[in-house]
Amino acid sequence: MPKKVLKLRPRQYWRIGEHEAWFADMAAKGLHLSKMGAFAHFIKGEPKKIKYRIDVSTSKKIPQDQIELYEEKGWNYVTSYYLFHVFSSPVEFNAPELYSNLTVQSQTLDELDKKLTTNAIISSATMLIMICTLFAVWFLDGTPTLALVKGLAIYQTALTTFFGYMNFTSLQAAFAIRALRKGLNEGKPINHQVKWKKSFPLNKTISFCFTVVFLLCASIPFIQLGKNDTQTLPESNVDLPIVRLADIENNPAFTRGESYIIDNIDWGNRYTFNWSPLAPIQYETNENGIVPGERWDKWGGEYSPDIHTMVYKLSVPAKAKNLIDDLIKRYGYEENSEDFIEMNHPQLDNLIVYEKETLKEVFASHNNAVMFVRYNGNADIDSLIDNIVEKIYLLSE
């Protein structure tokens, strides 16, 4: 049984002359083309000198009468791919060219020219939309580091880059076929012995690399979906690098407040775990409670403090300060940056606080750990910072 050999097919299917030369060189090595798909299929046999010609038609299936016409000239039908149909003939047969009139051959490219031009226009329009979307993800709200850490920017950038490469090849194809048509009309025949040994491997390598990177980045949302987990926050302390409301209040009368339950999760007292390549550990929590018998100093009513925490363990520690700046822009209570006070702390690399009446916001980092805490209650800011230092060291170890 003949041995089959598969070779990765060059993506530039429209490079007619280079494909013809490639098929001929493979035949000279004993690999004879039998089929073209995602891979080029070759049958291993005796090395032979064979000429190959590619005819272009308006459909993916070439008419039988046309096959018979070419056979009479000494050309045997081999296979088809897209609108391209491959014929072969031993060199010693000295078979005449498929087309004696180059103008007629040029006309066979009309339909392909229209399709490739349409594809290029659609591809360019899609690329423009992708660029606008990417710009929005990165810069619309002025928090590019946060978008990167959450993973969306990585996926969108990879997707846009991949589409950019596809758009480039689409434009290449349209311009190449247009140039080939023009050359044929000017009496310049197709060069059937184009040097392919540099362009084919390079283009295959580039295509392979783009595809691998795209698939890896495209997997990010699915990995995030698999790793994302939301649970009701236990009332007792758990081994999580988060600030607990009970530790801030430090009152034995403190108890969990009322909340709303959806899908058996207490969303007012919950923690969510997330993942991304630049922040493989991410926590977001909400917690609220009440202290029976105690009342708000200013508003009256039963004292009911609450706390919201966001925690990130970064793969790139140098991004910590940028992430803090973005967290302030996105989640800071005040828009005026002057209301956020930068402080020095011997155990923290960065510490920025905001305080107004009972509301306190703290943005802190140590090594590769970043924490944002928004607390609404009567406890002082120093108590909040001490708890943040204790928890942030757990995360950065």
Secondary structure, 3 states (H helix, E strand, C coil): CCCEEEEECCCCCCCHHHHHHHHHHHHHCCEEEEEECCEEEEEECCCCCEEEEEEECCCCCCCHHHHHHHHHCCCEEEEEECCEEEEEEEHHHCCCCCCCCHHHHHHCCHHHHHHHHHHHHHHHHHHHHHHHHHHHHHHCCCCHHHHHHHCHHHHHHHHHHHHHHHHHHHHHHHHHHHHHHHHHHCCCCCCCCCCCCCHHHHHHHHHHHHHHHHHHHHCHHHHHHHHCEEEECCCCCCCCCCCCHHHHHCCCCCEECCCCEECCEECCCEEEEEEECCEEEEEEEEEEEECCCCECCCCCCECCCEEEEEEEECCCHHHHHHHHHHHHHHHCCCCCHHHCEECCCCCCCEEEEEEECCEEEEEEEECCEEEEEEEECCCCHHHHHHHHHHHHHHHHC
